Amino acid sequence: MLLQGLDYYDYVSSHVKAIARLYGKFSIDPTQSVRLFLIAPSFSQSLITRCKWIDVPITLFTYKCIKLEDCSPENSRRTQAAKLLNSQESDHEKA
């Protein structure tokens, strides 16, 4: 993960002006230094130790997944809203 992140960091650092032009609506400031963010559920101690010795601004973020009681597609808000809308349209057609 660290090596892949460094590859991306190198690419963005080398092309920051082009990326800023390409994504102009995001107001990227090419004069700001590029930073590397690594995001994972956890990091090995060896990765954390290696990050100390690399002269690149690296930030490590961890996250936790939360399993909801019933997150099946049939019970998603979008599906429920579509069912309600379809039900209302059917009621209007019957009237």
Biopython code that builds the backbone (N, CA, C, O; Angstrom):
import numpy as np
from Bio.PDB.StructureBuilder import StructureBuilder

atoms = [
    (1, "MET", "N", (0.826, -1.188, 0.000)),
    (1, "MET", "CA", (0.000, 0.000, 0.000)),
    (1, "MET", "C", (0.873, 1.255, 0.000)),
    (1, "MET", "O", (0.590, 2.210, -0.724)),
    (2, "LEU", "N", (1.911, 1.254, 0.796)),
    (2, "LEU", "CA", (2.769, 2.422, 0.884)),
    (2, "LEU", "C", (3.457, 2.701, -0.457)),
    (2, "LEU", "O", (3.519, 3.849, -0.897)),
    (3, "LEU", "N", (3.965, 1.663, -1.094)),
    (3, "LEU", "CA", (4.641, 1.856, -2.381)),
    (3, "LEU", "C", (3.674, 2.367, -3.444)),
    (3, "LEU", "O", (4.031, 3.241, -4.233)),
    (4, "GLN", "N", (2.476, 1.841, -3.473)),
    (4, "GLN", "CA", (1.478, 2.315, -4.437)),
    (4, "GLN", "C", (1.137, 3.775, -4.156)),
    (4, "GLN", "O", (1.017, 4.573, -5.085)),
    (5, "GLY", "N", (0.983, 4.123, -2.897)),
    (5, "GLY", "CA", (0.708, 5.507, -2.527)),
    (5, "GLY", "C", (1.832, 6.434, -2.959)),
    (5, "GLY", "O", (1.579, 7.542, -3.432)),
    (6, "LEU", "N", (3.071, 5.988, -2.800)),
    (6, "LEU", "CA", (4.211, 6.800, -3.231)),
    (6, "LEU", "C", (4.246, 6.960, -4.743)),
    (6, "LEU", "O", (4.624, 8.017, -5.248)),
    (7, "ASP", "N", (3.854, 5.913, -5.470)),
    (7, "ASP", "CA", (3.756, 6.024, -6.930)),
    (7, "ASP", "C", (2.737, 7.091, -7.318)),
    (7, "ASP", "O", (3.004, 7.913, -8.195)),
    (8, "TYR", "N", (1.575, 7.084, -6.673)),
    (8, "TYR", "CA", (0.541, 8.085, -6.950)),
    (8, "TYR", "C", (1.038, 9.481, -6.567)),
    (8, "TYR", "O", (0.813, 10.453, -7.289)),
    (9, "TYR", "N", (1.712, 9.562, -5.428)),
    (9, "TYR", "CA", (2.258, 10.845, -4.972)),
    (9, "TYR", "C", (3.224, 11.403, -6.013)),
    (9, "TYR", "O", (3.178, 12.592, -6.326)),
    (10, "ASP", "N", (4.091, 10.560, -6.547)),
    (10, "ASP", "CA", (5.050, 10.975, -7.565)),
    (10, "ASP", "C", (4.336, 11.470, -8.814)),
    (10, "ASP", "O", (4.703, 12.499, -9.381)),
    (11, "TYR", "N", (3.313, 10.731, -9.239)),
    (11, "TYR", "CA", (2.580, 11.116, -10.451)),
    (11, "TYR", "C", (1.890, 12.471, -10.267)),
    (11, "TYR", "O", (2.008, 13.354, -11.117)),
    (12, "VAL", "N", (1.182, 12.625, -9.169)),
    (12, "VAL", "CA", (0.461, 13.878, -8.921)),
    (12, "VAL", "C", (1.447, 15.028, -8.765)),
    (12, "VAL", "O", (1.207, 16.115, -9.290)),
    (13, "SER", "N", (2.551, 14.810, -8.054)),
    (13, "SER", "CA", (3.556, 15.862, -7.882)),
    (13, "SER", "C", (4.135, 16.297, -9.220)),
    (13, "SER", "O", (4.409, 17.478, -9.435)),
    (14, "SER", "N", (4.317, 15.339, -10.110)),
    (14, "SER", "CA", (4.899, 15.639, -11.420)),
    (14, "SER", "C", (3.908, 16.306, -12.372)),
    (14, "SER", "O", (4.315, 16.964, -13.330)),
    (15, "HIS", "N", (2.614, 16.141, -12.115)),
    (15, "HIS", "CA", (1.583, 16.641, -13.032)),
    (15, "HIS", "C", (0.569, 17.558, -12.355)),
    (15, "HIS", "O", (-0.552, 17.702, -12.843)),
    (16, "VAL", "N", (0.944, 18.175, -11.248)),
    (16, "VAL", "CA", (-0.015, 18.930, -10.451)),
    (16, "VAL", "C", (-0.635, 20.092, -11.234)),
    (16, "VAL", "O", (-1.822, 20.369, -11.063)),
    (17, "LYS", "N", (0.125, 20.769, -12.078)),
    (17, "LYS", "CA", (-0.446, 21.884, -12.846)),
    (17, "LYS", "C", (-1.481, 21.387, -13.848)),
    (17, "LYS", "O", (-2.529, 22.008, -14.020)),
    (18, "ALA", "N", (-1.191, 20.275, -14.505)),
    (18, "ALA", "CA", (-2.151, 19.710, -15.464)),
    (18, "ALA", "C", (-3.404, 19.227, -14.742)),
    (18, "ALA", "O", (-4.515, 19.412, -15.240)),
    (19, "ILE", "N", (-3.239, 18.613, -13.581)),
    (19, "ILE", "CA", (-4.387, 18.128, -12.807)),
    (19, "ILE", "C", (-5.235, 19.318, -12.348)),
    (19, "ILE", "O", (-6.464, 19.248, -12.373)),
    (20, "ALA", "N", (-4.587, 20.406, -11.931)),
    (20, "ALA", "CA", (-5.324, 21.601, -11.506)),
    (20, "ALA", "C", (-6.135, 22.175, -12.662)),
    (20, "ALA", "O", (-7.265, 22.618, -12.456)),
    (21, "ARG", "N", (-5.584, 22.177, -13.872)),
    (21, "ARG", "CA", (-6.331, 22.666, -15.041)),
    (21, "ARG", "C", (-7.476, 21.716, -15.383)),
    (21, "ARG", "O", (-8.592, 22.149, -15.669)),
    (22, "LEU", "N", (-7.187, 20.429, -15.351)),
    (22, "LEU", "CA", (-8.191, 19.429, -15.715)),
    (22, "LEU", "C", (-9.386, 19.449, -14.764)),
    (22, "LEU", "O", (-10.526, 19.272, -15.194)),
    (23, "TYR", "N", (-9.132, 19.663, -13.485)),
    (23, "TYR", "CA", (-10.196, 19.675, -12.469)),
    (23, "TYR", "C", (-10.385, 21.086, -11.922)),
    (23, "TYR", "O", (-10.454, 21.288, -10.710)),
    (24, "GLY", "N", (-10.469, 22.056, -12.823)),
    (24, "GLY", "CA", (-10.572, 23.462, -12.441)),
    (24, "GLY", "C", (-11.719, 23.793, -11.520)),
    (24, "GLY", "O", (-11.592, 24.673, -10.669)),
    (25, "LYS", "N", (-12.845, 23.104, -11.669)),
    (25, "LYS", "CA", (-14.006, 23.432, -10.825)),
    (25, "LYS", "C", (-13.791, 23.071, -9.351)),
    (25, "LYS", "O", (-14.593, 23.455, -8.499)),
    (26, "PHE", "N", (-12.713, 22.334, -9.043)),
    (26, "PHE", "CA", (-12.429, 21.964, -7.657)),
    (26, "PHE", "C", (-11.449, 22.922, -6.984)),
    (26, "PHE", "O", (-11.065, 22.707, -5.835)),
    (27, "SER", "N", (-11.046, 23.969, -7.685)),
    (27, "SER", "CA", (-10.166, 25.010, -7.140)),
    (27, "SER", "C", (-8.880, 24.433, -6.539)),
    (27, "SER", "O", (-8.510, 24.778, -5.417)),
    (28, "ILE", "N", (-8.209, 23.567, -7.276)),
    (28, "ILE", "CA", (-6.940, 22.996, -6.823)),
    (28, "ILE", "C", (-5.861, 24.058, -6.964)),
    (28, "ILE", "O", (-5.712, 24.659, -8.028)),
    (29, "ASP", "N", (-5.121, 24.287, -5.911)),
    (29, "ASP", "CA", (-4.043, 25.265, -5.922)),
    (29, "ASP", "C", (-2.728, 24.537, -6.182)),
    (29, "ASP", "O", (-2.211, 23.870, -5.286)),
    (30, "PRO", "N", (-2.173, 24.652, -7.401)),
    (30, "PRO", "CA", (-0.955, 23.906, -7.721)),
    (30, "PRO", "C", (0.284, 24.392, -6.970)),
    (30, "PRO", "O", (1.331, 23.748, -7.035)),
    (31, "THR", "N", (0.183, 25.522, -6.257)),
    (31, "THR", "CA", (1.330, 26.004, -5.476)),
    (31, "THR", "C", (1.404, 25.338, -4.104)),
    (31, "THR", "O", (2.432, 25.410, -3.432)),
    (32, "GLN", "N", (0.318, 24.693, -3.690)),
    (32, "GLN", "CA", (0.318, 23.979, -2.408)),
    (32, "GLN", "C", (1.079, 22.665, -2.561)),
    (32, "GLN", "O", (1.077, 22.062, -3.634)),
    (33, "SER", "N", (1.723, 22.229, -1.494)),
    (33, "SER", "CA", (2.452, 20.961, -1.564)),
    (33, "SER", "C", (1.458, 19.800, -1.595)),
    (33, "SER", "O", (0.398, 19.844, -0.972)),
    (34, "VAL", "N", (1.832, 18.776, -2.331)),
    (34, "VAL", "CA", (0.999, 17.575, -2.448)),
    (34, "VAL", "C", (1.152, 16.760, -1.167)),
    (34, "VAL", "O", (2.244, 16.665, -0.607)),
    (35, "ARG", "N", (0.053, 16.176, -0.713)),
    (35, "ARG", "CA", (0.072, 15.333, 0.484)),
    (35, "ARG", "C", (-0.419, 13.948, 0.115)),
    (35, "ARG", "O", (-1.160, 13.779, -0.854)),
    (36, "LEU", "N", (-0.016, 12.984, 0.870)),
    (36, "LEU", "CA", (-0.412, 11.591, 0.652)),
    (36, "LEU", "C", (-1.282, 11.137, 1.814)),
    (36, "LEU", "O", (-0.886, 11.229, 2.976)),
    (37, "PHE", "N", (-2.475, 10.643, 1.484)),
    (37, "PHE", "CA", (-3.390, 10.093, 2.488)),
    (37, "PHE", "C", (-3.536, 8.608, 2.221)),
    (37, "PHE", "O", (-3.829, 8.206, 1.095)),
    (38, "LEU", "N", (-3.337, 7.795, 3.233)),
    (38, "LEU", "CA", (-3.591, 6.362, 3.134)),
    (38, "LEU", "C", (-4.769, 6.052, 4.045)),
    (38, "LEU", "O", (-4.792, 6.451, 5.210)),
    (39, "ILE", "N", (-5.748, 5.335, 3.500)),
    (39, "ILE", "CA", (-6.974, 5.028, 4.243)),
    (39, "ILE", "C", (-7.160, 3.520, 4.233)),
    (39, "ILE", "O", (-7.180, 2.896, 3.172)),
    (40, "ALA", "N", (-7.294, 2.941, 5.410)),
    (40, "ALA", "CA", (-7.462, 1.493, 5.534)),
    (40, "ALA", "C", (-8.088, 1.179, 6.888)),
    (40, "ALA", "O", (-8.084, 2.020, 7.787)),
    (41, "PRO", "N", (-8.629, -0.038, 7.035)),
    (41, "PRO", "CA", (-9.189, -0.410, 8.344)),
    (41, "PRO", "C", (-8.123, -0.428, 9.442)),
    (41, "PRO", "O", (-8.423, -0.158, 10.605)),
    (42, "SER", "N", (-6.878, -0.747, 9.073)),
    (42, "SER", "CA", (-5.777, -0.743, 10.039)),
    (42, "SER", "C", (-4.463, -0.694, 9.264)),
    (42, "SER", "O", (-4.438, -0.908, 8.052)),
    (43, "PHE", "N", (-3.386, -0.415, 9.966)),
    (43, "PHE", "CA", (-2.056, -0.369, 9.372)),
    (43, "PHE", "C", (-1.113, -1.224, 10.208)),
    (43, "PHE", "O", (-1.192, -1.251, 11.436)),
    (44, "SER", "N", (-0.223, -1.917, 9.515)),
    (44, "SER", "CA", (0.763, -2.720, 10.239)),
    (44, "SER", "C", (1.751, -1.786, 10.925)),
    (44, "SER", "O", (1.945, -0.645, 10.504)),
    (45, "GLN", "N", (2.360, -2.280, 11.967)),
    (45, "GLN", "CA", (3.351, -1.477, 12.679)),
    (45, "GLN", "C", (4.532, -1.162, 11.766)),
    (45, "GLN", "O", (5.122, -0.086, 11.867)),
    (46, "SER", "N", (4.882, -2.089, 10.879)),
    (46, "SER", "CA", (6.010, -1.830, 9.974)),
    (46, "SER", "C", (5.689, -0.688, 9.004)),
    (46, "SER", "O", (6.567, 0.121, 8.704)),
    (47, "LEU", "N", (4.449, -0.607, 8.510)),
    (47, "LEU", "CA", (4.078, 0.499, 7.631)),
    (47, "LEU", "C", (4.143, 1.819, 8.383)),
    (47, "LEU", "O", (4.657, 2.808, 7.860)),
    (48, "ILE", "N", (3.634, 1.841, 9.586)),
    (48, "ILE", "CA", (3.660, 3.060, 10.398)),
    (48, "ILE", "C", (5.103, 3.489, 10.647)),
    (48, "ILE", "O", (5.420, 4.675, 10.558)),
    (49, "THR", "N", (5.974, 2.539, 10.958)),
    (49, "THR", "CA", (7.384, 2.847, 11.200)),
    (49, "THR", "C", (8.052, 3.370, 9.942)),
    (49, "THR", "O", (8.814, 4.335, 10.013)),
    (50, "ARG", "N", (7.789, 2.764, 8.796)),
    (50, "ARG", "CA", (8.389, 3.211, 7.540)),
    (50, "ARG", "C", (7.945, 4.621, 7.173)),
    (50, "ARG", "O", (8.723, 5.387, 6.604)),
    (51, "CYS", "N", (6.710, 4.970, 7.492)),
    (51, "CYS", "CA", (6.211, 6.312, 7.176)),
    (51, "CYS", "C", (7.016, 7.393, 7.888)),
    (51, "CYS", "O", (7.128, 8.509, 7.381)),
    (52, "LYS", "N", (7.581, 7.080, 9.061)),
    (52, "LYS", "CA", (8.379, 8.058, 9.799)),
    (52, "LYS", "C", (9.635, 8.455, 9.040)),
    (52, "LYS", "O", (10.136, 9.568, 9.205)),
    (53, "TRP", "N", (10.147, 7.556, 8.211)),
    (53, "TRP", "CA", (11.435, 7.767, 7.566)),
    (53, "TRP", "C", (11.321, 8.285, 6.140)),
    (53, "TRP", "O", (12.339, 8.497, 5.480)),
    (54, "ILE", "N", (10.126, 8.489, 5.663)),
    (54, "ILE", "CA", (9.921, 8.970, 4.301)),
    (54, "ILE", "C", (9.667, 10.468, 4.359)),
    (54, "ILE", "O", (8.851, 10.946, 5.147)),
    (55, "ASP", "N", (10.381, 11.198, 3.510)),
    (55, "ASP", "CA", (10.271, 12.658, 3.508)),
    (55, "ASP", "C", (9.128, 13.102, 2.593)),
    (55, "ASP", "O", (9.324, 13.865, 1.647)),
    (56, "VAL", "N", (7.946, 12.610, 2.899)),
    (56, "VAL", "CA", (6.722, 12.934, 2.158)),
    (56, "VAL", "C", (5.653, 13.163, 3.215)),
    (56, "VAL", "O", (5.557, 12.377, 4.158)),
    (57, "PRO", "N", (4.834, 14.226, 3.088)),
    (57, "PRO", "CA", (3.768, 14.409, 4.080)),
    (57, "PRO", "C", (2.700, 13.318, 3.944)),
    (57, "PRO", "O", (1.889, 13.348, 3.018)),
    (58, "ILE", "N", (2.707, 12.365, 4.865)),
    (58, "ILE", "CA", (1.782, 11.229, 4.833)),
    (58, "ILE", "C", (0.852, 11.320, 6.034)),
    (58, "ILE", "O", (1.293, 11.562, 7.158)),
    (59, "THR", "N", (-0.432, 11.124, 5.786)),
    (59, "THR", "CA", (-1.421, 11.041, 6.857)),
    (59, "THR", "C", (-2.114, 9.690, 6.746)),
    (59, "THR", "O", (-2.568, 9.308, 5.668)),
    (60, "LEU", "N", (-2.195, 8.971, 7.854)),
    (60, "LEU", "CA", (-2.852, 7.671, 7.883)),
    (60, "LEU", "C", (-4.215, 7.816, 8.541)),
    (60, "LEU", "O", (-4.333, 8.352, 9.643)),
    (61, "PHE", "N", (-5.238, 7.332, 7.855)),
    (61, "PHE", "CA", (-6.603, 7.336, 8.396)),
    (61, "PHE", "C", (-7.079, 5.903, 8.513)),
    (61, "PHE", "O", (-6.893, 5.104, 7.595)),
    (62, "THR", "N", (-7.688, 5.579, 9.632)),
    (62, "THR", "CA", (-8.326, 4.271, 9.783)),
    (62, "THR", "C", (-9.831, 4.474, 9.843)),
    (62, "THR", "O", (-10.314, 5.556, 10.178)),
    (63, "TYR", "N", (-10.554, 3.434, 9.520)),
    (63, "TYR", "CA", (-12.008, 3.492, 9.570)),
    (63, "TYR", "C", (-12.547, 2.177, 10.098)),
    (63, "TYR", "O", (-11.847, 1.164, 10.108)),
    (64, "LYS", "N", (-13.778, 2.202, 10.530)),
    (64, "LYS", "CA", (-14.471, 0.994, 10.977)),
    (64, "LYS", "C", (-15.756, 0.879, 10.189)),
    (64, "LYS", "O", (-16.476, 1.861, 10.006)),
    (65, "CYS", "N", (-16.037, -0.311, 9.728)),
    (65, "CYS", "CA", (-17.299, -0.564, 9.034)),
    (65, "CYS", "C", (-18.366, -0.871, 10.072)),
    (65, "CYS", "O", (-18.115, -1.568, 11.055)),
    (66, "ILE", "N", (-19.537, -0.351, 9.841)),
    (66, "ILE", "CA", (-20.657, -0.600, 10.743)),
    (66, "ILE", "C", (-21.719, -1.353, 9.961)),
    (66, "ILE", "O", (-22.212, -0.869, 8.942)),
    (67, "LYS", "N", (-22.062, -2.522, 10.435)),
    (67, "LYS", "CA", (-23.093, -3.314, 9.769)),
    (67, "LYS", "C", (-24.452, -2.904, 10.325)),
    (67, "LYS", "O", (-24.686, -2.960, 11.532)),
    (68, "LEU", "N", (-25.334, -2.495, 9.435)),
    (68, "LEU", "CA", (-26.682, -2.126, 9.835)),
    (68, "LEU", "C", (-27.527, -3.372, 9.954)),
    (68, "LEU", "O", (-27.190, -4.407, 9.380)),
    (69, "GLU", "N", (-28.617, -3.292, 10.687)),
    (69, "GLU", "CA", (-29.451, -4.472, 10.913)),
    (69, "GLU", "C", (-29.904, -5.102, 9.611)),
    (69, "GLU", "O", (-29.708, -6.300, 9.402)),
    (70, "ASP", "N", (-30.506, -4.318, 8.736)),
    (70, "ASP", "CA", (-30.969, -4.867, 7.466)),
    (70, "ASP", "C", (-30.622, -3.876, 6.370)),
    (70, "ASP", "O", (-31.330, -2.891, 6.161)),
    (71, "CYS", "N", (-29.539, -4.140, 5.684)),
    (71, "CYS", "CA", (-29.105, -3.224, 4.636)),
    (71, "CYS", "C", (-29.240, -3.884, 3.267)),
    (71, "CYS", "O", (-28.471, -3.593, 2.352)),
    (72, "SER", "N", (-30.217, -4.769, 3.134)),
    (72, "SER", "CA", (-30.453, -5.408, 1.852)),
    (72, "SER", "C", (-31.004, -4.394, 0.864)),
    (72, "SER", "O", (-31.637, -3.420, 1.272)),
    (73, "PRO", "N", (-30.774, -4.602, -0.438)),
    (73, "PRO", "CA", (-31.273, -3.656, -1.439)),
    (73, "PRO", "C", (-32.779, -3.435, -1.363)),
    (73, "PRO", "O", (-33.261, -2.349, -1.684)),
    (74, "GLU", "N", (-33.526, -4.448, -0.943)),
    (74, "GLU", "CA", (-34.980, -4.320, -0.871)),
    (74, "GLU", "C", (-35.404, -3.324, 0.199)),
    (74, "GLU", "O", (-36.497, -2.763, 0.128)),
    (75, "ASN", "N", (-34.540, -3.102, 1.195)),
    (75, "ASN", "CA", (-34.906, -2.219, 2.297)),
    (75, "ASN", "C", (-34.178, -0.879, 2.261)),
    (75, "ASN", "O", (-34.228, -0.126, 3.234)),
    (76, "SER", "N", (-33.506, -0.572, 1.163)),
    (76, "SER", "CA", (-32.819, 0.715, 1.081)),
    (76, "SER", "C", (-33.852, 1.827, 0.935)),
    (76, "SER", "O", (-34.968, 1.585, 0.474)),
    (77, "ARG", "N", (-33.488, 3.026, 1.319)),
    (77, "ARG", "CA", (-34.407, 4.169, 1.226)),
    (77, "ARG", "C", (-34.803, 4.433, -0.216)),
    (77, "ARG", "O", (-35.954, 4.768, -0.497)),
    (78, "ARG", "N", (-33.844, 4.282, -1.136)),
    (78, "ARG", "CA", (-34.135, 4.523, -2.546)),
    (78, "ARG", "C", (-35.184, 3.519, -3.040)),
    (78, "ARG", "O", (-36.118, 3.893, -3.749)),
    (79, "THR", "N", (-35.029, 2.260, -2.667)),
    (79, "THR", "CA", (-35.989, 1.240, -3.090)),
    (79, "THR", "C", (-37.354, 1.500, -2.473)),
    (79, "THR", "O", (-38.378, 1.369, -3.142)),
    (80, "GLN", "N", (-37.367, 1.869, -1.194)),
    (80, "GLN", "CA", (-38.642, 2.146, -0.533)),
    (80, "GLN", "C", (-39.326, 3.352, -1.161)),
    (80, "GLN", "O", (-40.544, 3.348, -1.340)),
    (81, "ALA", "N", (-38.562, 4.380, -1.496)),
    (81, "ALA", "CA", (-39.141, 5.568, -2.127)),
    (81, "ALA", "C", (-39.700, 5.219, -3.502)),
    (81, "ALA", "O", (-40.776, 5.694, -3.869)),
    (82, "ALA", "N", (-38.984, 4.395, -4.268)),
    (82, "ALA", "CA", (-39.458, 3.998, -5.594)),
    (82, "ALA", "C", (-40.748, 3.189, -5.472)),
    (82, "ALA", "O", (-41.667, 3.372, -6.270)),
    (83, "LYS", "N", (-40.826, 2.299, -4.485)),
    (83, "LYS", "CA", (-42.044, 1.512, -4.286)),
    (83, "LYS", "C", (-43.216, 2.430, -3.938)),
    (83, "LYS", "O", (-44.324, 2.248, -4.444)),
    (84, "LEU", "N", (-42.967, 3.413, -3.075)),
    (84, "LEU", "CA", (-44.013, 4.348, -2.695)),
    (84, "LEU", "C", (-44.475, 5.162, -3.896)),
    (84, "LEU", "O", (-45.675, 5.354, -4.094)),
    (85, "LEU", "N", (-43.540, 5.636, -4.690)),
    (85, "LEU", "CA", (-43.876, 6.418, -5.873)),
    (85, "LEU", "C", (-44.685, 5.572, -6.859)),
    (85, "LEU", "O", (-45.690, 6.032, -7.401)),
    (86, "ASN", "N", (-44.241, 4.337, -7.086)),
    (86, "ASN", "CA", (-44.970, 3.443, -7.987)),
    (86, "ASN", "C", (-46.371, 3.153, -7.459)),
    (86, "ASN", "O", (-47.324, 3.067, -8.232)),
    (87, "SER", "N", (-46.494, 3.004, -6.151)),
    (87, "SER", "CA", (-47.792, 2.757, -5.534)),
    (87, "SER", "C", (-48.718, 3.957, -5.741)),
    (87, "SER", "O", (-49.897, 3.790, -6.051)),
    (88, "GLN", "N", (-48.176, 5.168, -5.569)),
    (88, "GLN", "CA", (-48.982, 6.373, -5.753)),
    (88, "GLN", "C", (-49.400, 6.534, -7.207)),
    (88, "GLN", "O", (-50.523, 6.949, -7.492)),
    (89, "GLU", "N", (-48.483, 6.200, -8.140)),
    (89, "GLU", "CA", (-48.830, 6.304, -9.562)),
    (89, "GLU", "C", (-49.939, 5.300, -9.911)),
    (89, "GLU", "O", (-50.844, 5.609, -10.685)),
    (90, "SER", "N", (-49.857, 4.102, -9.332)),
    (90, "SER", "CA", (-50.895, 3.098, -9.597)),
    (90, "SER", "C", (-52.247, 3.568, -9.079)),
    (90, "SER", "O", (-53.271, 3.357, -9.729)),
    (91, "ASP", "N", (-52.257, 4.213, -7.894)),
    (91, "ASP", "CA", (-53.492, 4.723, -7.330)),
    (91, "ASP", "C", (-54.107, 5.796, -8.221)),
    (91, "ASP", "O", (-55.327, 5.852, -8.376)),
    (92, "HIS", "N", (-53.261, 6.654, -8.811)),
    (92, "HIS", "CA", (-53.754, 7.708, -9.694)),
    (92, "HIS", "C", (-54.317, 7.126, -10.985)),
    (92, "HIS", "O", (-55.302, 7.631, -11.524)),
    (93, "GLU", "N", (-53.688, 6.066, -11.476)),
    (93, "GLU", "CA", (-54.156, 5.442, -12.712)),
    (93, "GLU", "C", (-55.529, 4.791, -12.500)),
    (93, "GLU", "O", (-56.365, 4.779, -13.404)),
    (94, "LYS", "N", (-55.749, 4.254, -11.302)),
    (94, "LYS", "CA", (-57.009, 3.587, -10.996)),
    (94, "LYS", "C", (-58.144, 4.601, -10.882)),
    (94, "LYS", "O", (-59.292, 4.287, -11.196)),
    (95, "ALA", "N", (-57.825, 5.817, -10.433)),
    (95, "ALA", "CA", (-58.858, 6.826, -10.194)),
    (95, "ALA", "C", (-59.403, 7.436, -11.480)),
    (95, "ALA", "O", (-60.279, 8.300, -11.431)),
]
sb = StructureBuilder()
sb.init_structure("model")
sb.init_model(0)
sb.init_chain("A")
sb.init_seg("    ")
for serial, (resi, resn, name, xyz) in enumerate(atoms, 1):
    if name == "N":
        sb.init_residue(resn, " ", resi, " ")
    sb.init_atom(name, np.array(xyz, "f"), 0.0, 1.0, " ", f" {name:<3s}", serial, name[0])
structure = sb.get_structure()
